[in-house]
Amino acid sequence: MTKQRETIRDLNDRFRALDQTIPGRIMITSGVQHLIAEHNGFGLNDVVRAVQAFDKFDKDNDPYGQHYYGAFDFLNRRLFWKIDYYAPNLQHGSEDPADLTKTVRVLTIMLAEEY
């Protein structure tokens, strides 16, 4: 694994752990919002904790070794999460996802059928 991939993987893992030193945003789709609203007692924090706890990376779901995608079951539904890399102005992709000065991470949590 290259040094750049290791750096990106580390930054993605830290971002998922809500490390405030990693620039980024967490987005949830309307489908996930609706799922949460339907189930009293569960909330966004539960979904985020599931993303944080995800550790089932393998060659099929993490072919680049960057820990940028995962899938899990929540309230009997399949959810996906994905990290995308944008330039600081959010107008286009990042030139270098390993460089915090050139990258804002956006973690999107969605129902599988919304992908």
PyMOL commands that set and color helices and strands:
alter all, ss='L'
color gray80, all
select helices_A, chain A and resi 3-16+30-38+44-53+112-114
alter helices_A, ss='H'
color red, helices_A
select strands_A, chain A and resi 24-28+69-74+77-86+104-111
alter strands_A, ss='S'
color yellow, strands_A
deselect
rebuild
show_as cartoon
